[in-house]
């Protein structure tokens, strides 16, 4: 049984939180902008794999954004 209530924020709020992170906002600042607690934003970040990848619409990042010193990988996220 969960020790806390499940997050009831609309998915648009979570999406906007991650857009702000991609724009360069710190997690606490992004959380304040969308109206959630810092801990809620941190939980979203952890649940997402603790990585911010650019939203290019193709599921791929430009080389150097996800693996700057490694072989080109295409930045493709692993399916969950």
Buried (B, 14 or more C-beta within 10 A) or exposed (E): EEEEEEEEEEEEBBEBBBEBBEEEBEBEEBBBEBEBEBEBBBBBBEEBEEEBBEEEEEEBBEBEEBEEEEEEEEBEEEEE
